[in-house]
């Protein structure tokens, strides 16, 4: 199995920054698809940013220019640097990992609240 441990969520004011981390442990393969998704109250879960197996980057239009996804293969950790945070970014953020073979895995989620 794969376990995803998330950290970095919290309460911040608009305009501030936050960095989320997701460390994967267990039987995993390097260079897997990893991404960040979020679900705001009353909304469906949506893709925020992702790194594909081939290294391509994908961002939601709402976060382009503000968020950056990166990966440290040696640590099996993916990061989400969030700058210029807005109240609309308030949501539960979930880490997702999809191995080359087998099913995908979700983290338990971490709350990000942007409010003054």
C-alpha positions, 0 to 999 in steps of 0.5 A: 500500500501507499500512505500519503502524509500531508502537512502545511495547511492552516489559516492565513490572511489574503495575500499571504503564502503557504506551502503544502507538502505530501510525503509518500511512503510504502511500496511506490515507484518513482516518477508517478503521477502526483497532484493536488486537488481541492474541494471547497464547501458546497463544490466538487473536488477539482484539480489544482495542479499535477505532475504527470509521469512524463514530467508535464505540469498542469494547473487550474486556470484559477491558480496559474501564476500563483501556485507552483507544484514541484517534486523531490523524487529522492524524498518521494514528496510533492509540494504546492507553493501557494502565493497571493492566496485569496479567500476563493482558495479556501478548501480542503486540499488533497494529495493524490498519487497514481502509480504506473500500475494499480489504483490511485491513492488519496491523502486525508486532506488538509484544511486551507482557510484564507480569511481576514 
